[in-house]
Amino acid sequence: MGWYVWIQNSIVPYQARLVAVIIKIAGITGEITERSDYSMVLVRPGGSTIPVALEWNCLGWQSMIILLITLVTGLRGRYTLTSKLETLVIGVLGTFLSNLLRMALIVTLAYYINNIAAMIIHDYFAAFVALIWMVFFWWFVYSYVLEEQIPIVRDEDIQVGT
């Protein structure tokens, strides 16, 4: 249907830049390209490069959908609006950051080990990262963020026995 083209053209370059910043911590230089077949090249000390294809399907949109579904079910109940909004912000930012770190890990593996190691992590570990994040997220918000509303008791609701 072509709806992914917008994601590929507008969001992928932005996230590729963010991944390039993160991998600098590991001593890797990533340069963003305008090519259609790959979005970044990793520059080795000798000047050789490794092409990296960050595509629309690698960004973690699936984990955002899972987050939204779990928010619908997880925020049912009598919680304060403020704590629900805090939960939403933590969930979106945490999911975004966990996806960036996952992509940076895969790129780092491609640079320091090889493409096979990166593909194994990409294909099998990515879903595990999303699952671990969701479990941690919900444990954290239920333990420390979500606050139950205190029911308001009015004078007319109080019955005095005789």
N, C-alpha and C positions, 0 to 999 in steps of 0.2 A: 504494500500500500504506500510505501514511501515515507511514512511518518518518522522513521528513524533518521532521515536525512537532516532534519533540523537539529536533532541531538548531535549527530556526527559533525555538522558544520559549526555549531555554536558552542556546545558544552564540551566536546572532546578537546578542542584546543586549550580551553581554560583549565580543564583538569590535567592535561598534559603539562602545562606550565607549573601547576601545583606539585605534580609528581617530580618534575625536574628540580624544584626547590628542595623537596624532601630528600631526594637521593644524593644531594650535595653533602648531607651528613655522612653518607657512606663513602665519600670521596669520588663520586661519579659526576661527570659533566654530561648533562642532557641538554641537547639543543632541539628546539621545536622546529618542525619543518612545515612547509606548505604543500607537501606532496599528498596525493590522494591514497597512496598505498601504505604509507606509514606516517605517524604523527610526530615522531621523535627519533633522534639518533643519539646513541651513547658514544662519547668520544673517548677512545683509549689514549694512554700517554704517548704512544708513537704516532698518533694521528689517524689511525684506522677507526672506523665507526661500526656500530651495531645498530641496524634499523629496528625500531620498536613500533609495532602497530597497536595503538590504543584505539579501540573502536567503541561505538555506541553501546555494544553489548557487554563491554568490559567494565563499564562505569559503576555498576552496582544498582541499577534501577530496580532489579528484582528484590534486593533487600529493602529498598524504600517502600515497595508495594507490601512486602511482609510487615514492615513497621506500621504502615497505615492500617492494615488489617488488624494487627494486634492492638493498635491504639483504639480502634473502634470497640473491641471487646474488652481490653484492659482498663479503659477509663470509665466503664460502666460502674455505677455505684455513686455513693454520695460523697464525692470529693470536692474540695474547694476549687473554684475556677482558677485561682492563682496557681495551685499545685498542678492542675491539669495543663495549664499553659507552660509551666516549667517542664513538665514531663514531655510535652510536645517539642519544645526547643531542645532539650537534652537528647531526645530520640532522633530528631532530624540531624542535628550537628554531629552526634556520635556516630550515626550511620554513615554520614558523609565522610567523617574522618577515618572511620574503620575501612571504608572502601578505598580512600586515598592511601592509607598505610598498606593495605593489601596489594594495591597496584605497585607501590614503591618497592615492596618486598619482591614481587615477581620480577620487576625490572632489575633490581639488585642481583637476584639470582642469575638472570640472563647475562649480566655483566661479569660477575665473579665466577660463576660455575659454567653453565651453558644453557642453551635454549631448551633442552630436554627437561632439565630440572625446573626451569621456569614454567614450562607447559604442564608438568605434573602438578605443581603447586596451583597453577591457574585452573586446571580442570577439576581437581579434587579437593584442594584445601580451601578454595574460595567460599564454597557453601558452608564449610565448617566454621570459617571466620564469622560469617553472617549469623550462624546459629549461636556461637559463643557470645557474640555481641548482644543478641536478643535476650539470651538467658541472663547475662550480666545486667543489661539495661533494666529489665523488669524486676530483677532482684533489688537493684539499687533504688529504683523509683518507689517500689512498694515499701522498702525499708526506710528510706530517708526523705523522699520528696512528697509523695501523695499524702495529703492530710484529709481526714474525714470531716465533713461538715458537722458542726454541733447543732443538733436540733434546737430550734427556738421554742421555748415553753412560754406560753402566754398565761396570764392570770386566769382567764376563763377556761383554760384547759385543765387547771388544777381542781380536783374534786376533794373536798374536805369531808371526811367521814364524821357521822354524828354518833 
